[in-house]
Amino acid sequence: MKALRQFDAHKLISGIHRETLHKPQGNKSLYLPTYASLLNICTHIKQLSQLHAHMLITGIMNQDINLSSRLVSMYAMFGSMANARQLFDKIPNQNAFLWNVMIRGYATSGSCEGAIELYYQMEKAGISPDTFTFNFVLKACAGSLSSGEGKEIHDQIIKVGLESDLFVGNALVGMYSKCGEMGKAREVFDKMPKRDIVSWNEMIAGYSINGPYEEAIALHYKMQESGIEPDSFSYNFAFKACAEMSALVEGKAIHDHAFRSGFESVVFVGNSLVAMYAKCGELESAREVFDRMPTKDVVSWNTMIGGYAHNGSCDEALCLFNQMQSEGIKPTTVTMVSVIPVFAELAALQQAKWIHGYIIKSGFDSNVFVGSALVDLYAKCGSIETARQVFDKMFKRNVVSWSAMIDGYGMYGQGDKALEIYSQMQQSGVKPDHVTFICVLSACSHAGLVEEGWHYFDCMIRDHRITPCGEHYACMVDLLGRAGHLDEARDFIEKMPFEPGTNVWGALLGACSIHCNIELGEWVAKRVFDLDPKNAGRYVLLSNIYAAAGRWNDVVKVRTLMRERGVRKIAGYSSIEVNNKIHAFLVGDKSHPESEKIYAMLEDLGVLMKDAGYVPNTNFVLHDVEEEVKEDLLGSHSEKLAIAFGLLSTSPGTPIRITKNLRVCGDCHIATKYISKIVKREIIVRDANRFHVVKEGLCSCGDYW
């Protein structure tokens, strides 16, 4: 038999063929068992096709209908549904088994609609469906998200009295869960007279995907209370639910049970564990699980790299990406989509070009998700022109691609171009989603397009039936606030259909800081501090409002409050990429090897700038010190240090690209314009909110930021 499994169908059957041609017709039936055995040992479609051809030539199929049925089953098993259907249609009086084979074949080969259509044809043919029929067709409904047909089939199941069947019940729960109808899934689940591990897993999986996620955790424990121990799938779904909720305590408790049960070593369980810890910000725990895994697949690597990237641990992500390749694991498109944001976070253009070249060599450049990530990468690395080139060369664009391009133009203050891309998106037939409108509204905010912002906010609700979320409201508040419409922004918040979150109040507080509105700023700050007492940025905004007004006692009170609450201010720094290396600078930083040259360069620039009319704006020094000290403090801001180092380390005439982790200093913004004109360089500054492209003394933001 082992030898037979390695057979050459053509050679083996040729002998049978020669003999059967010279035998009387009646004697051909002697070879029926041989053909049946050969069908059983076919291991790929080519062998099956060879055998089928010989059976047609010899006419052996006319001797036994079971051979035809077996052929249908084999073609369906190999996913060759066209051949299976051709044979199926020629068989007279098909029985329930054959119908089930075909329905299952369509469902498992991805043609779910074909499976559902065949089910209805089966009914018309007068063949009564059984538990297998319903199991297969419900899986097809789940695969095509056809809950309408699923409900009709459910009604039929009730009529024939099979709703209490365990396998049918499991299929119903799975169908409703995958279609997102968790209410119906739970109704079926609760009515089941008997449940097995599959029943519980289908229900827990549904909740882990669709929510409410806490129900997945609750059912995980109820399952154990009922006497059924979790398996690898149970733990997988439970960890997914914990990840969605960032439920670290519950996740650790379930992890402990999984570890003691020996399931942590299962690859996909380990992957879910890594994802859960990473989503909860517990990177050390995620890495411990990753390192302990006895076997890792590409998903394991992608998950850990993605976890590092999501949490801003860029160096660790790149190190693991390199290790992945050194261990012979081939990256996938998911790897690329995970690692590209790391380069975007670093805002390192040369490294961005390197990863782009790697993507082209590896053949990933035609993937729409990779292409979309590259658009975002170049936009965030200060090269909106290259981002547009990548976008224009994409063979296919999805909603992510269009949204990335809109967002890119928005970050550069090019609101008109962002809205032009949105218009082209609509003409292309791609429907915008909620993220698209966040990008559009943000673009309007950066460009001061108030009327246009209102138009697209209303359009989102009216024309696209998208319910605004907190991010949309925050964008609108930012838009109104930046434009100075603070009272309108406050009224807008008070009319929100749900309680505003910290992002909404934070946007208004930021606007109060821009326009130095103390009264409203204090009112907003109280609400923000209650909602998010550990966010240092909110305290700094209120402190800045007081400092700008010269209310130094109130500045001290805010700083005291921060100390009492254990809130530490985020240190501002600026960085620049030179020769594939990132150089970072803090305010007053003298730790760089080239510090003496950097400060000498700044001193020379200071003289030239003052001759050109520059006057240091000491209002941006938020300390109660003498004016002379304020000027000295301004002169050593991190942005200026990074620019000076860039001038020393790069060729004349080339652009200088720096990144600031916070909002760029107002005086540095003024100084950068003077420097760009004096040295005849384009200076591109990326801060926490947007880009400032400064050329010949003018900034792309038009001083609206």
LUMGURO-988609 format. One line per field, with one value per residue (C-alpha): z, y, x. Coordinates in Angstrom, 1 decimal, padded with zeros to 4 digits. Each point is the difference from the previous one (the first is absolute). Example, Ala and Ser with C-alpha at 12.3 -4.5 7.8 and 13.67 -1.06 7.14 Angstrom:
BEGIN
c3 <- c(007.8; -000.7)
c2 <- c(-004.5; 003.4)
c1 <- c(012.3; 001.4)
REM end
This chain:
BEGIN
c3 <- c(000.0; 000.8; -003.5; -001.5; 001.6; -002.0; -003.2; -003.5; -000.8; -003.7; 000.0; 002.5; -001.7; -003.6; 000.7; 001.3; -003.0; -002.5; 001.6; 000.3; -003.7; -000.9; 002.6; -000.5; 001.4; 002.9; 001.2; 000.5; 003.3; 001.3; 000.1; 002.1; 003.3; -001.6; -001.1; 003.4; 001.7; -002.4; 000.8; 003.7; -000.4; -002.3; 001.7; -002.4; -002.7; -002.9; 001.0; 000.4; -003.5; -001.5; 001.6; -001.0; -003.6; -000.1; 001.6; -002.7; -002.8; 001.4; 000.8; 003.4; 001.7; -001.7; 002.0; 003.5; 001.0; 003.2; -002.1; -001.3; 003.5; 001.3; -002.8; 000.9; 003.6; -000.9; -002.3; 002.7; 002.5; -002.3; -000.5; -003.6; 000.1; -003.7; -000.7; 003.0; -001.1; -003.6; 001.3; 002.6; -002.5; -002.1; 002.8; 000.1; 003.3; 002.1; 003.7; 003.1; 000.3; -003.4; 000.6; 003.3; -001.7; -002.5; 002.6; 002.2; -003.0; -001.0; 003.7; 000.6; -003.4; 000.7; -002.2; 002.8; -002.2; -002.2; 003.1; 001.1; -003.5; -000.2; 003.3; -001.4; -003.1; 002.3; 001.6; -003.4; -001.0; 002.9; 001.9; 003.7; 001.6; 003.0; 002.8; -002.3; -002.6; 002.5; 001.5; -003.4; -001.2; 003.2; -000.3; -003.5; 001.4; 002.6; -002.7; -002.1; 003.0; -001.4; 003.2; -002.0; -001.6; 003.3; 001.7; -002.7; 000.4; 003.8; -000.5; -002.1; 002.7; 002.6; -002.4; -000.4; 003.7; -000.1; 002.1; 003.0; -001.9; 001.5; -003.3; -001.6; 003.1; -000.2; -003.6; 000.7; 002.8; -002.2; -002.9; 002.1; 001.7; -003.2; -001.4; 003.1; 001.3; 003.5; 001.4; -002.3; 000.7; 003.7; -000.3; -001.9; 002.5; 003.1; -001.5; -000.8; 002.2; -000.3; -000.6; -000.7; -000.2; -003.6; 001.2; 002.6; -002.3; -002.7; 002.4; 001.7; -003.5; -001.0; 003.0; -000.3; -003.6; 000.2; 003.7; 002.7; 000.8; 003.7; -001.0; -001.6; 003.3; 002.0; -002.2; 000.2; 003.8; -000.3; -002.4; 002.7; 002.6; -002.2; 000.1; -003.4; 000.0; -002.5; -003.0; -002.1; -001.9; 003.2; 001.3; -003.4; 000.0; 003.6; -000.5; -003.0; 002.1; 002.7; -002.6; -001.3; 003.5; 001.1; 002.9; 001.4; 003.3; -001.6; -002.7; 002.6; 001.9; -003.1; -001.1; 003.3; -000.6; -003.6; 001.1; 002.7; -002.6; -002.5; -002.7; 000.0; -002.2; -002.8; -002.7; -000.6; 003.7; 000.6; -002.8; 001.6; 003.3; -001.5; -001.7; 003.3; 002.0; -002.7; -000.3; 003.7; -000.2; 001.9; -002.5; 002.4; 000.6; -003.7; -000.7; 002.7; -001.5; -003.5; 001.1; 001.8; -003.0; -001.1; -003.5; -001.7; -003.3; -002.0; 001.8; 003.3; -001.4; -001.6; 003.3; 002.1; -002.6; -000.2; 003.8; 000.2; -002.9; 001.6; 003.3; -001.5; 000.7; -003.4; 000.7; 001.3; -002.9; -002.6; 002.0; 000.0; -003.7; -000.7; 002.3; -001.8; -003.3; 001.4; 001.3; -003.5; 000.6; -003.2; 000.7; -001.4; -001.0; 003.6; 001.2; -002.3; 001.1; 003.6; -000.5; -002.3; 002.7; 002.1; -002.8; -000.1; 003.7; -000.3; -002.9; -001.5; -003.8; -000.9; 001.9; -001.6; -003.4; 001.1; 001.2; -003.2; -002.1; 002.1; -000.6; -003.8; 000.0; 002.0; -002.3; 002.6; -001.8; -001.9; 003.2; 000.7; 003.8; -000.4; -002.6; 002.4; 002.8; -002.2; -000.9; 003.8; 000.5; -002.5; 001.2; 003.6; -001.1; -001.5; -003.6; -001.1; -003.6; 000.2; 001.8; -002.9; -002.5; 001.8; 000.2; -003.8; -000.9; 002.0; -002.2; 002.4; 002.8; 002.8; 002.7; 002.0; -002.9; -000.7; 003.7; 000.4; -002.9; 001.4; 003.5; -001.5; -001.7; 003.1; 002.2; -002.4; 000.2; -003.6; 000.7; -003.6; -001.3; 002.7; -001.0; -003.7; 000.8; 001.9; -003.1; -002.2; 002.4; -000.3; -003.8; 000.1; 001.8; 003.2; 003.0; 002.8; 003.5; 003.4; -000.2; -003.3; 001.6; 002.9; -002.5; -002.0; 003.2; 001.2; -003.3; 000.2; 003.5; -000.9; -002.9; 001.8; -002.4; 002.4; -002.5; -001.8; 003.3; 000.9; -003.5; 000.2; 003.6; -001.1; -003.2; 002.0; 002.0; -002.7; -003.2; 001.4; 003.1; 002.2; 003.6; 001.3; 002.7; 002.6; -002.6; -002.4; 002.7; 001.2; -003.6; -000.2; 003.4; -001.1; -003.3; 001.7; 002.9; -002.3; -002.0; 003.3; 000.2; 003.6; 001.1; -003.1; 000.8; 003.6; -001.1; -002.5; 002.8; 002.2; -002.8; -000.5; 000.3; 002.4; 002.7; -001.5; 000.6; 000.8; -003.7; -000.5; 003.2; -000.8; -003.4; 001.6; 002.6; -002.7; -001.8; 003.3; 000.2; -003.6; 000.7; 003.7; 001.2; 003.8; 001.1; -002.4; 000.3; 003.8; -000.5; -002.5; 002.0; 003.0; -002.2; -001.7; 003.2; 001.4; -003.0; -000.6; 003.2; -001.2; -003.4; 000.4; -003.3; 001.4; 003.1; -002.3; -002.1; 003.0; 001.3; -003.3; 000.0; 003.4; -001.0; -003.1; 002.2; 002.5; 002.8; 001.4; 003.3; -001.9; -002.0; 003.3; 001.2; -003.1; 000.3; 003.7; -000.9; -002.5; 002.6; 002.5; -002.6; -001.1; -003.5; -001.8; -003.0; -003.2; -001.0; -003.3; -002.5; -003.7; -002.2; -003.5; -002.2; -001.3; -001.9; 001.1; 003.7; 002.2; 002.1; 002.8; 002.0; 003.2; 000.9; 001.0; -001.0; 000.0; 000.0; -003.8; -001.2; -002.3; 002.7; -000.3; -003.7; 000.4; 002.4; -002.0; -003.1; 002.1; 001.1; -003.6; -001.1; 002.9; -001.3; -003.6; 001.1; 002.1; -002.9; -002.1; 002.5; 002.3; 003.6; 002.5; 001.1; 003.8; 000.5; -000.9; 003.0; 002.6; 003.0; 002.3; -000.7; -001.4; -003.7; -000.7; 001.6; -002.1; -003.2; 001.0; 000.7; -003.4; -001.7; 001.2; -000.9; -001.4; -003.4; -000.5; 001.2; -002.5; -002.9; 000.8; 000.0; -003.3; -001.5; 001.2; -001.2; -003.3; -003.4; -000.9; -001.7; 001.2; 002.1; 003.8; 001.6; 003.8; 002.3; 003.2; 002.4; 001.3; -001.6; -001.6; 002.0; -001.3; 000.1; -001.7; -002.8; -000.5; 000.2; -002.5; -002.6; 000.4; -000.1; -003.2; -001.8; 001.3; -000.9; -003.1; 001.2; 000.2; 003.7; 000.7; 003.6; 001.1; 003.4; 002.0; -002.1; -003.5; -002.4; -000.6; -003.3; 000.1; -003.1; -000.8; 003.3; -000.5; 001.7; -001.6; 003.0; -000.9; 003.7; 000.7; 002.5)
c2 <- c(000.0; 002.3; -000.6; 000.6; 003.5; 001.0; -001.3; 001.5; -000.1; 000.0; -003.0; -002.0; 000.5; -000.5; -003.7; -000.2; 002.0; -002.3; -003.0; 001.4; 001.0; -003.7; -001.4; -000.7; 002.9; -002.1; -000.8; 003.7; -000.1; -002.1; 003.2; 002.0; -000.7; 001.0; 003.4; 000.5; -000.7; 002.4; 002.7; -000.4; 000.5; 003.1; 002.7; 002.9; 001.2; -001.0; -003.7; 000.3; 001.5; -002.8; -002.6; 001.7; 000.1; -003.7; -000.7; 001.9; -001.7; -003.5; 000.8; -001.5; 002.8; -001.4; -003.3; 001.5; 003.3; -000.1; 000.8; 003.2; 001.0; -000.7; 002.1; 002.9; -000.3; 000.0; 003.0; 001.9; -001.0; 001.4; 003.2; -000.6; 000.9; 000.5; -003.7; -001.1; 001.9; -001.3; -003.6; 000.7; 001.4; -003.2; -002.4; -001.1; -000.1; 001.7; -001.0; 002.2; -001.1; 001.4; 003.3; 000.3; -000.7; 002.8; 002.5; -000.7; 000.3; 003.4; 001.2; -001.1; 001.2; 003.6; -000.1; 000.5; 001.5; -003.2; -002.1; 002.0; -000.1; -003.8; -000.4; 001.7; -002.2; -003.0; 001.0; 000.5; -003.5; -001.4; -001.3; 000.4; 001.8; -001.7; 001.1; 000.0; 002.1; 002.7; -000.1; 000.6; 002.6; 002.0; 000.1; 001.4; 002.7; 000.9; 000.2; 002.3; 001.9; -000.9; 000.3; 000.5; -003.5; -001.3; 001.1; -001.7; -003.2; 000.3; 000.1; -003.2; -001.7; 000.8; -001.5; -003.3; -000.2; 000.2; 003.1; -002.1; -001.9; 000.8; 000.3; 002.1; 002.2; 000.6; 000.9; 002.5; 001.6; 000.3; 001.4; 002.7; 000.9; 000.4; 002.2; 002.2; -000.9; -000.8; 000.3; -002.8; -002.0; 000.2; -000.9; -003.2; -000.8; 000.5; -002.3; -002.9; -003.0; -001.2; 001.9; -001.2; 001.9; 001.1; 001.6; 002.1; 000.9; 001.2; 002.3; 001.2; 000.6; 002.1; 002.2; 000.4; 001.3; 001.9; 000.9; 000.5; -001.3; -000.5; -002.6; -002.1; 000.0; -000.7; -003.0; -001.2; -000.5; -001.3; -002.7; -001.2; 000.2; -002.3; -002.6; 000.6; 000.8; 002.6; -001.1; 001.9; 001.7; 001.1; 001.7; 001.6; 001.7; 001.0; 001.7; 001.8; 001.4; 001.0; 001.8; 001.9; 001.2; 000.5; -002.2; -000.8; -001.4; -002.5; -000.8; -000.9; -002.2; -001.9; -000.2; -001.7; -002.6; -000.6; -000.3; -002.6; -001.9; -000.1; 002.1; 002.9; -002.0; -000.3; 002.4; 001.9; 000.2; 001.5; 002.5; 001.1; 000.4; 002.1; 002.2; 000.3; 001.2; 002.3; 001.6; 000.5; 001.7; -002.8; -000.5; -001.8; -002.6; -000.3; -000.5; -002.6; -002.0; 000.4; -001.1; -003.1; -001.2; -003.4; 000.6; 003.3; 000.7; 003.2; 001.2; -000.2; 002.3; 002.4; 000.2; 000.9; 002.5; 001.6; 000.1; 001.9; 002.3; 000.8; 000.9; 002.2; -002.3; 000.6; -001.3; -003.3; -000.4; 000.5; -002.3; -002.8; 000.6; -000.5; -003.1; -001.4; 000.1; -001.3; -003.1; -000.7; 001.0; 001.7; 003.2; 000.2; 003.0; 000.1; 000.3; 003.0; 001.7; -000.5; 001.2; 003.0; 002.1; -000.4; 001.9; 002.5; 000.6; 000.6; 002.4; -001.2; 000.6; -001.9; -003.1; 000.4; -000.2; -003.1; -001.8; 001.0; -001.5; -003.2; -000.1; 000.3; -002.7; -002.3; 000.5; 001.5; 003.4; -001.1; -000.7; 002.7; -000.1; 000.3; 002.8; 001.9; -000.3; 001.3; 003.1; 000.6; -000.6; 002.5; 002.6; -000.4; 000.1; 003.5; -000.9; 000.5; 000.1; -003.6; -001.0; 001.3; -001.8; -003.3; 000.6; 000.8; -003.2; -002.3; -002.5; -000.2; 002.4; -000.8; 002.3; -000.2; 001.2; 003.0; 000.9; -000.2; 002.5; 002.3; -000.1; 000.7; 003.2; 001.0; -000.3; 002.4; 002.5; -000.6; -000.2; 000.8; -002.9; -002.3; 000.8; -000.4; -003.6; -000.6; 001.1; -002.4; -002.8; 000.5; 000.0; -003.2; -001.7; -000.8; 000.8; 002.0; -001.4; 001.6; 000.2; 001.9; 002.7; 000.3; 000.7; 002.5; 001.9; 000.1; 001.4; 002.7; 000.8; 000.4; 002.2; 002.1; -001.2; 000.5; 000.1; -003.0; -001.9; 000.6; -001.2; -003.3; -000.7; 000.4; -002.0; -002.9; -000.3; 000.8; -001.6; -002.8; -000.9; 000.0; 000.7; 002.4; -001.3; 001.8; 000.6; 001.7; 002.3; 000.7; 001.0; 002.4; 001.6; 000.4; 001.5; 002.6; 000.6; 000.7; 002.4; 001.9; -001.1; -001.1; 000.6; -001.8; -002.9; -000.1; 000.0; -002.8; -002.1; 000.6; -001.3; -003.2; -003.2; -001.7; 001.1; 001.7; -001.8; 001.4; 000.4; 002.4; 002.0; -000.1; 001.6; 002.9; 000.4; 000.2; 002.7; 001.9; -000.1; 001.2; 003.0; 000.5; -000.3; -000.4; -000.2; -002.7; -001.7; -000.4; -001.3; -002.6; -001.0; -001.1; -002.4; -001.3; -000.6; -002.0; -002.2; -000.4; 001.0; -001.6; 001.7; 002.5; 001.8; 001.4; 001.5; 001.5; 001.7; 001.7; 000.9; 001.6; 002.0; 001.4; 000.6; 001.9; 002.3; 000.5; -001.8; -001.7; -000.9; -002.1; -001.6; -001.1; -001.4; -002.1; -001.4; -000.7; -001.9; -002.1; -000.9; -001.0; -002.2; -001.5; 001.4; 000.6; 002.4; -001.6; 001.3; 001.7; -001.0; 000.4; -002.5; -000.1; -002.8; 000.3; -002.9; -002.5; 000.9; 001.9; 002.8; 001.3; 003.3; 001.3; 003.7; 001.3; -003.3; -000.1; -003.8; -000.3; -000.5; 003.0; 002.3; 002.7; 000.3; -000.1; 002.9; 001.9; -000.4; 001.2; 003.1; 000.9; -000.6; 002.2; 003.0; -000.5; -000.5; 003.2; 001.9; -001.3; 001.3; -003.0; 000.9; -002.9; -000.4; -000.5; -000.6; -003.6; -000.4; -001.4; 000.9; 003.0; 001.2; 003.1; 000.9; -000.7; -003.4; -000.7; 000.8; -002.4; -002.7; 000.6; -000.3; -003.5; -001.5; -003.5; 001.0; 002.5; -002.5; -002.6; 002.6; 001.2; -003.6; -000.6; 003.0; -001.3; -003.6; 000.3; 001.3; 003.6; 000.4; -003.3; -000.1; -000.3; -002.2; 000.0; -001.5; 001.5; -002.3; 002.9; 003.1; 002.1; 003.1; 003.3; 001.8; -003.0; 000.2; 003.7; -000.8; -002.8; 002.3; 002.4; -002.8; -001.5; 003.3; 000.7; -003.4; -000.5; -003.5; -001.6; -001.0; -002.6; -000.2; -002.8; 000.7; -002.0; 001.4; 000.9; 001.0; 003.4; 000.2; 003.2; 001.4; 003.5; 001.3; -001.2; -003.0; -002.3; 000.5; 003.7; 000.7; -001.7; -002.8)
c1 <- c(000.0; 002.9; 001.4; -003.4; -000.2; 003.1; -001.5; 000.1; -003.7; 000.7; 002.3; -002.0; -003.4; 001.4; 000.3; -003.5; -001.2; 001.7; -001.6; -003.5; -000.1; 000.4; -002.4; -003.7; -002.1; -001.2; 003.5; 000.9; -001.8; 002.9; 002.1; -002.5; 001.8; 003.3; -001.3; -001.6; 003.3; 001.8; -002.5; 000.7; 003.8; -000.1; 002.0; -000.4; -002.3; 002.3; -000.2; -003.8; -000.3; 002.1; -002.1; -003.2; 001.1; 000.7; -003.4; -001.7; 001.9; -000.7; -003.6; 000.5; -002.1; -003.1; 000.5; -000.3; -001.7; 002.1; 003.2; -001.6; -001.1; 003.5; 001.5; -002.3; 001.1; 003.7; -000.3; -001.8; 002.6; 002.7; -002.0; -000.6; -003.7; -000.5; 001.0; -002.0; -003.1; 000.3; -000.1; -002.6; -002.5; 000.3; -000.7; -003.7; -001.8; 002.6; -000.4; 000.5; 003.6; 000.9; -001.8; 001.9; 003.3; -000.7; -001.2; 003.0; 002.3; -001.3; 000.1; 003.6; 001.3; -001.2; -003.0; -002.5; -002.7; 000.2; -000.5; -003.1; -001.4; 000.5; -001.8; -003.1; 000.2; 000.2; -003.3; -001.6; 001.2; -002.0; 003.1; -000.3; 003.0; 001.6; 002.3; 003.0; -001.9; -000.8; 003.5; 001.6; -002.5; 000.1; 003.8; -000.5; -002.3; 002.6; 002.7; -002.0; -001.5; -003.4; -002.1; -003.2; 000.3; 001.3; -003.2; -002.1; 001.9; -000.3; -003.8; 000.2; 002.1; -002.7; -002.7; 001.9; 000.7; 003.8; 000.6; 000.8; 002.7; 003.4; 001.8; -002.7; -000.2; 003.8; -000.3; -002.8; 002.0; 003.0; -002.0; -001.7; 003.3; 002.0; -002.8; 000.2; -003.4; 001.0; -003.6; -001.2; 003.1; -000.5; -003.7; 000.9; 002.8; -002.2; -002.7; 002.4; -000.9; 003.6; 003.3; 003.5; 003.3; -000.8; -003.3; 001.9; 002.9; -002.4; -001.7; 003.2; 001.6; -003.1; 000.3; 003.8; -000.5; -003.3; -000.2; -001.1; 003.5; -000.8; -002.5; 002.7; 001.9; -003.1; -000.9; 003.6; -000.5; -003.6; 001.2; 002.4; -002.8; -002.1; 002.8; 001.5; 003.7; 001.3; 002.1; 002.5; -002.8; -001.7; 003.2; 000.6; -003.4; 000.2; 003.4; -001.4; -002.9; 002.5; 002.1; -003.1; -000.8; 003.6; -001.1; 003.5; -001.2; -002.4; 002.6; 002.6; -002.4; -001.0; 003.6; 000.9; -002.7; 001.2; 003.6; -000.9; -002.1; 002.8; -001.7; 002.5; 002.3; -002.6; 001.1; -003.2; -000.8; 003.5; -000.6; -003.3; 001.8; 002.8; -002.7; -001.9; 002.9; 001.2; -003.5; 000.1; 003.4; 001.7; 002.9; 002.3; -002.7; -000.7; 003.7; 000.3; -002.8; 001.5; 003.4; -001.4; -002.0; 001.5; -001.2; -000.6; -001.7; 000.1; -003.1; 002.0; 002.6; -002.5; -001.9; 003.0; 001.4; -003.5; -000.2; 003.3; -001.1; -003.4; 001.6; 002.7; 002.9; 001.6; 003.5; -001.3; -002.3; 002.8; 002.3; -002.6; -000.7; 003.7; 000.1; -003.0; 001.9; 003.3; -002.0; -001.2; -003.7; -001.3; -001.9; -003.5; -002.2; -001.2; 003.6; 000.5; -003.2; 001.1; 003.6; -000.6; -001.7; 003.2; 002.0; -002.9; 000.3; 003.8; -000.7; 003.2; -000.2; 003.2; -001.2; -003.4; 001.6; 001.9; -003.1; -001.8; 002.9; -000.2; -003.8; 000.5; 002.7; -002.2; -003.0; -002.3; -000.4; -003.1; -001.9; -002.6; 000.5; 003.8; -000.4; -002.4; 002.5; 002.8; -002.2; -000.3; 003.7; 001.2; -002.5; 001.2; 003.7; -000.4; -000.3; -003.6; 001.1; 001.3; -003.1; -002.1; 002.3; -000.5; -003.8; -000.2; 001.9; -002.2; -001.8; -002.9; -001.1; -002.4; -001.5; 003.2; 002.1; -002.2; -000.3; 003.8; 000.5; -002.7; 001.6; 003.4; -001.1; -001.8; 003.1; 001.8; -002.8; -001.0; -003.7; -001.1; 002.1; -001.4; -003.6; 001.0; 001.2; -003.3; -002.0; 002.1; -000.6; -003.8; 000.3; 002.0; -002.9; 001.8; -002.2; 001.5; -000.1; 000.2; 003.8; -000.2; -002.2; 002.4; 002.7; -002.2; -001.1; 003.6; 001.1; -002.6; 001.1; 003.7; -000.9; -002.7; -002.8; -002.9; -002.8; 001.3; 000.4; -003.6; -001.0; 001.9; -001.2; -003.6; 000.7; 001.5; -003.3; -002.5; 001.5; 002.1; -002.0; 003.1; -000.6; 002.6; 002.3; 002.1; 002.8; -002.3; -001.3; 003.6; 001.0; -003.0; 000.8; 003.7; -001.2; -002.2; 002.4; 003.0; -002.1; -000.8; -003.6; 000.3; -003.5; -001.4; 002.4; -001.3; -003.7; 000.9; 001.3; -003.0; -002.3; 001.9; -002.2; 002.4; 002.4; 003.1; 003.3; 003.4; 000.8; -002.9; 000.7; 003.7; -000.6; -001.9; 002.7; 002.6; -002.0; -000.2; 003.8; 000.4; -002.4; 001.0; -003.6; 000.6; -003.7; -001.1; 003.4; -000.5; -003.5; 001.1; 003.1; -002.1; -002.0; 003.1; 001.9; -003.0; -000.1; 003.7; 002.0; 003.2; 000.4; 002.9; -000.8; -003.3; 001.7; 002.7; -002.7; -001.6; 003.4; 000.9; -003.3; 000.9; 003.7; -001.0; -002.2; 002.8; -001.9; 003.1; -001.7; -002.6; 002.8; 001.6; -003.4; -000.3; 003.5; -000.7; -003.1; 001.9; 002.6; -002.8; -001.6; 003.2; -000.2; 003.3; 000.3; 001.1; 003.4; 000.0; 002.7; 000.8; 001.7; 001.7; 001.2; 003.5; 001.7; -002.6; 000.4; -002.5; 001.4; -002.2; 000.3; -001.7; -000.3; 003.5; 001.5; 003.8; 000.5; 000.5; 003.6; -000.4; -001.5; 002.7; -000.5; -003.8; 000.0; 002.5; -002.2; -003.0; 001.9; 000.9; -003.5; -001.3; 002.0; -001.2; -003.6; 000.0; 001.5; -002.9; -002.6; -000.5; -001.0; -000.2; -003.6; 000.5; -003.7; 000.8; 002.3; -002.4; 002.2; 000.0; 003.6; 001.7; -000.3; 003.7; -000.3; -003.1; 001.9; 002.8; -002.6; -001.6; 003.3; 000.6; -003.4; 000.2; -001.3; 002.8; 002.6; -001.2; -000.1; 003.5; 001.3; -001.7; 001.7; 003.4; -000.6; -001.8; 000.9; -000.8; -003.4; -001.4; -003.2; 000.3; -002.7; -000.5; -002.6; -001.3; -001.9; -002.2; -001.6; 002.7; 001.0; -001.4; 003.3; 001.8; -002.6; 000.8; 003.8; -000.3; -001.4; 002.9; 002.5; -001.4; 000.2; 003.6; 001.4; -002.2; -001.2; -003.3; -000.7; -002.7; -001.2; -002.3; -001.6; -002.6; -002.8; 001.1; 002.8; 001.6; 001.7; 002.1; 001.6; 001.4; -001.4; -003.6; -001.7; -002.5; -002.3; -000.5; 000.6; -003.3; 000.8)
REM end
